């Protein structure tokens, strides 16, 4: 034992500066191994990390790694989930959001379990500045998972925050908890008071104050968020922590001017910073910035010889112990990666540093969004210093001169000029380079290589060439796939089917889906932006060649206008006569100059490729856009026949073919309703498989028991998006077509 200790002492000499990032990475990799069910790539990465430390004879660091691997197994334990039955939820007022007709937020139960809640309201509620108890007849359910490729997974996102359930109620009552007052309570109440106070500021000043200082971005500012996302600078509002550094700098200069001892200032700062992090919204970037400042204060006070790398590692370790999955989100990855980039980048000029930082963020942004902005580099070089040296200081100034209306209007006019070009880019889809899906291991390799490139190593040119080659291979693979597909996108209660060809890909979309509206609350989100466009980007699709409209119903074409606005479409095809439908015409009118409209007639044939043809079977007369006039298409792909009939009724189904016509795959009409899928018609076409696009727990009971009984009687197999999520049929020139179900198990 003594010999081992001597060896440890001699080999490391207790000087492991710069190596403490390895145990923290081992902890994060352990969590990744548990989340991914011991997937071998993560195990290999952890083994390589351990081997690197062992080969460099950093045995003390190795012991720390083993300790933190054990901590990782403890933190990564899955809790035993039981459905809550509570009637009361405890909520901080700053965690409540209100929209017309709807109130929602995050709260805790009596046992400390965090939950989401939501309820309909007739008018906006006046929320008191107190810790609140919210009562209601809550209906509890698990947070819904993603059911499509490329779709943001809210279940996984909230699980990483220890939130597993959501509650909804038709109505609720809010009562203050006057007896409860802890330090954390006071901080949340102070944040809420400031949020209310900032609402009195003019538009742009209010957005800056709430988002930059308190971490509360107004979700109703759709154009601003879209513009910032297109420019690739949304992180400035959410993860940068710029205001923390600025506040500390101002405070130190002010106290220095007042000749207050520096040690006293640092001691006060050490205790104030965590409180400020809570008031500022407890975002990843805020806690990282506050943590780095706190470690720096400790280092300065105790003259602790610690490198910048180790300071960074300590902060990441501290945040991981409280938020184990901090590096599993886009915000966490960008915040810590860009912060680490500032440590390893060795250039003096600000614009060069900003350029390299953006280069470093590329693999992470592509992994999460499947695209990268053309203007990102220029926008960050120009706007990041603008935020740091002008926008944030002016926002602080606006809080000091709140009562001076004239000065506030001058500042508001200035921000009008700054944000005008940003909001103008909200609907511009030409600023994004669609890359497509980046596998997680490829993304990690790209991050490592990019770190080598930006750190100015002696072999940077070699690694830079390798990195560009890697990006090119990913682009080619995603944009020129070896397989084509027919995909029923799971958009809930509605229809949206994507058809593509291999290699020089042609793309067709049958219907866009859209939400049928009931009640007072209309969500600002839509299926196209949440599901369809992310999936298209995931596939590396940068435009749609054809969009076919079956009929006027909102669950089929309700999101058409959003699609045409947000994504490049070359042609929109519909049955002749639908252009005279007022509802359809309203959606098409704004896009007549940039989109080609094609009127289809009976027996028209569209030849996408020699092996991919689309024939119009219905309607036989001018369409009015009703269910009975649904555009019905016979699609032939490599001699395999598909039939899509929209919401066509049983009587008209029988008129599609004069004689029996064998169909391989039939998309059940009207989401499996009993008004479609005529038994005689099914006998006539004899499909091998029937596909049903319907929402889970939909109010119509689709697919109907009658339709399912008919299919069972005729011994026809069926697949439903409600049970399996996205349904994909892939084909190529080299192997047999095959089906892929997003979830082989029934989705709950």
Residue pairs with C-beta under 8 A, 6 or more apart in sequence:
7 59
8 59
8 60
11 57
11 58
11 59
12 57
12 58
12 59
12 60
12 61
14 60
16 58
16 60
16 61
17 305
17 306
17 307
17 309
17 310
18 307
18 309
18 310
19 53
19 56
19 58
19 61
19 310
20 61
20 64
20 309
20 310
20 313
20 314
21 309
21 310
21 312
21 313
21 316
22 49
22 52
22 53
22 58
22 61
22 65
23 61
23 64
23 65
23 67
23 68
23 313
23 317
24 68
24 313
24 316
24 317
24 320
25 49
26 46
26 49
26 50
26 65
26 68
26 69
26 72
27 68
27 69
27 71
27 72
27 75
27 317
27 320
28 72
28 320
28 327
29 42
29 45
29 46
29 49
29 72
30 46
30 68
30 69
30 72
30 73
30 76
31 72
31 75
31 76
31 324
31 325
31 328
32 42
32 328
33 39
33 42
33 43
33 46
34 72
34 73
34 76
35 76
35 325
35 328
36 42
41 440
41 441
45 444
46 69
49 65
50 62
50 65
53 61
53 62
53 65
54 62
68 317
71 321
72 324
75 320
75 321
75 324
76 324
79 162
79 164
81 142
81 164
83 140
83 141
83 165
84 109
84 113
84 115
84 138
84 140
84 165
84 167
85 140
86 109
86 110
86 138
87 135
87 136
87 137
87 138
88 109
88 110
88 133
88 134
88 135
89 107
89 108
89 109
89 115
89 117
89 133
89 134
89 138
89 167
90 107
90 108
90 109
90 110
90 131
90 132
90 133
90 134
90 177
91 105
91 106
91 107
91 108
91 117
91 131
91 132
91 133
91 134
92 107
92 131
92 132
92 185
92 188
92 189
92 192
93 127
93 128
93 129
93 130
93 131
93 132
93 188
93 189
93 192
94 188
94 189
94 191
94 192
94 195
94 216
95 105
95 106
95 107
95 188
96 103
96 104
96 105
96 127
96 132
97 103
97 104
97 105
97 219
98 121
98 124
98 125
98 127
99 220
99 521
99 524
100 124
100 520
100 521
100 522
101 120
101 121
101 122
101 519
101 520
101 521
101 522
102 118
102 119
102 120
102 121
102 521
103 118
103 119
103 120
103 121
103 125
103 172
104 116
104 117
104 118
104 119
105 116
105 117
105 118
106 114
106 115
106 116
106 117
106 163
107 114
107 115
107 117
107 134
108 114
108 115
109 115
113 162
113 164
113 165
114 161
114 162
114 163
115 163
115 164
115 165
115 166
115 167
116 143
116 158
116 163
116 165
116 166
116 167
117 134
117 136
117 138
117 166
117 167
117 168
117 169
117 172
118 166
118 167
118 168
119 136
119 168
119 169
119 170
119 171
119 172
120 170
120 171
120 519
120 520
120 521
121 171
122 520
125 174
127 174
127 192
128 176
129 189
129 192
129 193
129 196
130 176
130 177
130 178
130 189
131 176
131 177
131 180
131 181
131 185
131 188
131 189
132 174
132 175
132 176
132 177
133 174
133 175
133 176
133 177
134 172
134 173
134 174
135 172
135 173
135 175
136 167
136 169
136 170
136 171
136 172
136 173
137 169
137 170
138 167
138 168
138 169
139 167
139 168
139 169
140 165
140 166
140 167
141 165
141 166
141 167
142 155
142 164
142 165
142 166
142 748
143 154
143 155
143 158
143 159
143 163
143 164
143 165
143 166
144 154
144 155
145 153
145 154
145 155
145 156
145 747
146 152
146 153
146 154
146 155
146 156
147 490
147 721
147 725
147 726
147 742
147 743
147 747
148 489
148 490
148 531
148 534
148 535
148 725
148 726
148 742
149 437
149 535
149 538
149 539
149 726
149 742
150 370
150 437
150 531
150 534
150 535
150 536
150 537
150 538
150 539
151 530
151 531
151 534
151 535
152 530
152 534
157 329
158 164
160 324
160 325
160 328
160 329
161 323
161 325
183 275
184 278
187 275
187 278
187 279
188 278
190 279
191 214
191 278
191 279
191 281
194 214
194 279
195 210
195 214
195 216
198 206
198 209
198 210
198 214
198 399
199 206
200 206
200 402
201 209
201 398
201 402
201 408
202 408
202 409
202 411
202 412
203 412
204 412
204 415
204 416
204 419
205 395
205 398
205 408
205 411
205 412
205 415
206 218
207 217
207 218
207 221
207 224
208 391
208 392
208 394
208 395
208 398
208 415
209 395
209 398
209 399
210 216
210 217
210 218
211 217
211 218
211 237
211 238
212 237
212 242
212 243
212 387
212 391
212 392
212 395
213 243
213 280
213 395
213 396
214 279
214 280
214 281
215 238
215 280
215 281
215 282
215 283
215 286
216 281
217 225
217 237
217 238
219 225
219 524
220 524
222 426
222 524
223 423
223 426
223 427
224 419
224 422
224 423
224 426
225 234
226 425
226 426
226 427
227 419
227 422
227 423
227 424
227 425
227 426
228 234
228 236
228 237
228 422
229 369
230 373
230 375
230 425
230 426
230 428
230 431
230 432
231 373
231 375
231 376
231 379
231 383
231 422
231 425
231 431
232 358
232 361
232 365
232 372
232 373
232 375
232 376
232 379
232 380
233 376
233 379
233 380
233 383
233 384
235 285
235 331
235 334
235 335
235 338
235 361
236 242
236 383
236 384
236 387
238 283
238 285
238 331
239 283
239 284
239 285
239 331
239 334
239 335
239 338
240 285
240 335
240 387
241 285
241 286
241 288
241 289
241 290
241 335
242 289
242 387
242 388
242 392
243 280
243 392
244 273
244 276
244 280
244 286
244 289
244 290
244 293
245 289
245 293
246 388
246 392
246 393
246 396
247 276
248 269
248 293
250 396
251 265
251 269
252 262
252 265
255 262
255 265
256 262
263 301
266 297
266 300
266 301
267 297
269 293
269 297
270 294
270 297
270 298
273 290
273 293
273 294
274 290
274 294
276 286
276 290
277 286
277 287
277 290
280 286
283 331
284 319
284 323
284 326
284 329
284 331
284 332
284 335
284 336
285 331
285 335
287 319
288 315
288 316
288 319
288 335
288 336
288 339
291 314
291 315
291 318
291 319
292 311
292 312
292 315
292 339
295 306
295 311
295 314
295 315
296 311
298 304
299 306
299 311
306 314
308 343
309 343
312 336
312 339
312 340
312 343
316 326
316 327
316 336
319 326
320 326
320 327
325 332
326 332
326 336
327 333
327 336
330 364
330 365
330 368
333 364
334 361
334 364
334 365
337 360
337 361
337 364
337 447
338 357
338 360
338 361
340 451
341 356
341 357
341 360
341 451
341 454
342 353
342 357
344 451
344 454
344 455
345 353
345 356
345 357
345 454
345 455
345 456
346 455
346 456
347 353
347 356
347 456
350 385
351 381
354 380
354 381
354 384
354 385
355 377
355 381
356 454
357 380
357 454
358 376
358 377
358 380
358 381
359 377
359 450
359 453
359 454
360 447
360 450
360 451
360 454
362 372
362 446
362 450
363 438
363 443
363 446
363 447
363 450
364 443
364 447
365 371
365 372
365 376
366 372
366 435
366 438
366 443
367 438
367 440
367 443
369 537
370 434
370 435
370 436
370 437
370 438
370 534
370 537
370 538
370 540
371 432
371 433
371 434
371 435
371 537
372 432
372 433
372 435
373 379
373 431
373 432
373 433
374 430
374 431
374 432
374 433
375 425
375 431
386 418
391 415
391 418
394 411
394 414
394 415
397 411
398 408
398 411
401 407
401 408
402 408
425 431
427 565
427 566
429 566
429 567
429 568
434 537
434 540
434 541
434 542
435 471
435 474
435 475
435 478
435 540
436 474
436 475
436 477
436 478
436 479
436 537
436 538
436 539
436 540
437 478
437 538
437 539
437 540
438 446
438 474
442 470
442 474
445 470
446 467
446 470
446 471
449 463
449 466
449 467
449 470
450 467
452 459
452 460
452 463
453 460
453 463
453 464
453 467
457 463
475 540
477 540
478 539
478 540
479 505
479 540
479 542
480 503
480 504
480 505
481 500
481 502
481 503
481 505
481 539
481 540
482 502
482 503
482 732
482 734
483 502
483 730
483 731
483 732
484 499
484 500
484 501
484 502
484 505
484 612
484 637
484 730
484 731
484 732
485 498
485 499
485 500
485 728
485 729
485 730
485 731
486 497
486 498
486 499
486 635
486 637
486 642
486 665
486 728
486 729
487 497
487 498
487 499
487 535
487 726
487 727
487 728
487 729
488 496
488 497
488 667
488 691
488 693
488 721
488 726
488 727
488 728
489 496
489 497
489 498
489 513
489 531
489 532
489 535
489 721
489 726
490 531
490 693
490 721
490 725
490 726
490 727
490 742
491 513
491 527
491 531
491 532
491 693
492 513
492 515
492 527
492 695
492 696
492 698
493 516
493 555
493 671
493 694
493 695
493 698
493 700
493 702
494 511
494 513
494 514
494 515
494 527
494 555
494 556
494 558
494 671
494 693
494 695
495 510
495 511
495 513
495 550
495 555
495 556
495 646
495 667
495 671
495 693
496 509
496 510
496 511
496 512
496 513
496 527
496 532
496 693
497 509
497 510
497 511
497 644
497 667
497 693
498 507
498 508
498 509
498 535
498 536
499 507
499 508
499 509
499 510
499 612
499 635
499 637
500 506
500 507
500 508
500 539
500 541
501 608
501 609
501 611
501 612
502 731
502 732
502 733
505 541
506 545
506 608
506 609
506 612
507 536
507 541
507 543
507 544
507 545
507 546
508 544
508 545
508 546
508 547
508 548
508 608
508 614
509 532
509 544
509 546
509 547
509 548
509 563
510 548
510 550
510 633
510 644
511 548
511 549
511 550
511 556
511 557
511 646
512 527
512 528
512 532
512 547
512 556
512 557
512 558
512 559
512 560
512 562
512 563
513 527
513 528
513 531
513 532
513 555
513 556
513 558
513 559
514 526
514 527
514 528
514 554
514 555
514 556
514 557
514 558
514 559
514 560
515 523
515 526
515 527
515 554
515 555
515 558
515 559
516 554
516 555
516 558
517 554
518 699
526 558
526 559
526 562
527 559
528 559
528 562
528 563
528 566
528 567
529 562
529 566
532 559
532 563
533 563
533 566
533 567
535 726
536 544
536 567
542 568
543 567
543 568
543 569
543 570
544 567
544 568
544 569
544 570
545 570
545 571
545 608
546 570
546 571
546 572
546 573
546 606
546 608
547 560
547 563
547 569
547 571
547 572
547 573
548 573
548 574
548 614
548 631
548 633
549 556
549 557
549 560
549 572
549 573
549 574
549 578
549 584
549 631
550 556
550 557
550 630
550 631
550 632
550 644
550 646
550 647
551 557
551 578
551 623
551 625
551 626
551 627
551 629
551 630
551 631
551 646
551 647
552 578
552 581
552 583
552 584
552 625
552 626
553 627
553 647
556 646
556 647
557 584
557 587
560 572
560 587
560 588
561 587
561 590
561 591
563 569
564 572
564 587
564 590
564 591
564 595
565 591
569 595
570 595
570 596
571 595
571 596
571 597
571 598
572 588
572 591
572 595
572 596
572 597
572 598
573 597
573 598
573 599
573 600
573 606
574 584
574 597
574 598
574 599
574 600
574 623
574 631
575 599
575 600
575 601
575 616
575 618
575 619
575 622
575 623
575 629
575 631
576 599
576 600
576 601
576 622
576 623
577 599
577 619
577 621
577 622
577 623
577 624
577 625
577 629
578 584
578 623
578 624
578 625
578 629
579 585
579 588
579 597
579 599
580 622
580 624
581 623
581 624
581 625
583 625
584 625
588 597
600 616
600 631
601 616
602 616
602 617
602 618
602 619
602 620
603 615
603 616
604 615
604 616
605 613
605 614
605 615
605 616
606 613
606 614
606 615
607 613
608 614
611 637
611 638
612 635
612 636
612 637
612 638
613 635
613 636
614 633
614 634
614 635
614 636
615 633
615 634
615 635
615 636
616 631
616 632
616 633
617 632
617 633
617 634
617 643
617 656
617 657
618 629
618 630
618 631
618 632
618 645
618 648
618 652
618 655
618 656
619 628
619 629
619 630
619 631
619 632
620 655
621 629
623 629
623 631
627 646
627 647
627 648
627 649
627 670
627 675
628 648
628 649
628 652
630 645
630 646
630 647
630 648
630 669
631 646
632 643
632 644
632 645
632 646
632 648
632 656
633 643
633 644
634 641
634 642
634 643
635 641
635 642
635 643
635 644
636 642
637 731
638 731
638 737
640 664
640 665
640 731
640 737
641 661
641 662
641 663
641 664
641 665
642 663
642 664
642 665
642 666
642 667
643 663
643 665
643 666
643 667
643 685
643 687
644 667
645 653
645 656
645 667
645 669
645 676
646 669
646 670
647 669
647 670
647 671
647 673
647 675
647 676
648 656
648 669
648 670
648 676
649 669
649 670
649 675
649 676
650 675
650 676
650 677
650 678
650 681
651 678
653 669
653 676
653 677
653 678
653 681
654 678
654 680
654 681
654 684
656 681
657 684
657 685
660 684
660 685
660 686
661 684
661 685
662 685
662 686
663 685
663 686
663 687
664 687
664 688
664 689
665 687
665 688
665 689
665 690
665 691
665 729
666 682
666 685
666 687
666 689
666 690
666 691
667 690
667 691
667 692
667 693
668 676
668 677
668 690
668 691
668 692
668 693
668 703
668 707
668 718
669 675
669 676
669 677
670 676
670 702
671 692
671 693
671 694
671 698
671 700
671 702
671 703
672 692
672 694
672 702
672 703
672 704
672 707
672 708
672 720
673 700
673 702
673 703
673 704
673 707
674 704
674 706
674 707
676 707
677 690
677 707
677 710
677 711
679 710
679 713
679 714
682 690
682 710
682 711
682 714
682 716
683 714
687 716
688 716
688 717
689 716
689 717
689 718
689 719
690 711
690 716
690 717
690 718
690 719
691 718
691 719
691 720
691 727
692 702
692 703
692 718
692 719
692 720
692 721
692 722
693 720
693 721
694 702
694 703
694 720
694 721
694 722
695 702
695 722
696 722
696 747
698 722
703 718
703 720
703 722
708 718
711 717
711 718
719 727
719 739
719 741
721 727
722 747
723 746
723 747
724 741
724 742
724 743
724 744
724 746
724 747
725 741
725 742
725 743
725 747
726 741
726 742
727 739
727 740
727 741
727 742
728 739
728 740
728 741
728 742
729 737
729 738
729 739
729 740
730 737
730 738
730 739
730 740
731 737
